[in-house]
Amino acid sequence: MPETLTLADPLFAIVTFTILLLLLRKFAWGPMMNMMQEREEKVANDIDAAENNRLESEKYLEQQKLEIDRAREEAQSIIESAKKTGEQQGRDIVEQSRRESEQVKENALAQIQSEKEQAVAELREQVATLSVMIATKIIEKELDEAEQEKLIEEYLQEAGGNL
């Protein structure tokens, strides 16, 4: 027997469908939407955190570039200072060496002069001694002029050997 459709059948289907929709909304759609919203918030927070990290990284990178530039400038300054100091020390060493060589030269000349004067004084003393010896010998011997010349020559040769 075929059943006939009554007005209650569609009404029952609509009520059943509405109850099913309400149950789905409460138990499936709501938690699923909450889960989707939580996921969306997490993704948004991750994107914000990544953007903040990127900005901090760029800021840190810029600071590092500035530090490197400052370190390069400081190194260049140190190198320039070392060059100037080295050049000045070189000039000082040359000047000191020049002064020391002049002092050595002056000391050597003074020593040479002193030794020369001492040698001349010794020579004078020896000549005086020889003169006295010659005079004594001449006085002891009264010789004629030729013999006196010969005697003087002998004493001068003898004295020359002693000088």
Secondary structure by P-SEA (a helix, b strand, c coil): cbbbbcaaaaaaaaaaaaaaaaaaaaccaaaaaaaaaaaaaaaaaaaaaaaaaaaaaaaaaaaaaaaaaaaaaaaaaaaaaaaaaaaaaaaaaaaaaaaaaaaaaaaaaaaaaaaaaaaaaaaaaaaaaaaaaaaaaaaaccccaaaaaaaaaaaaaaaaaac
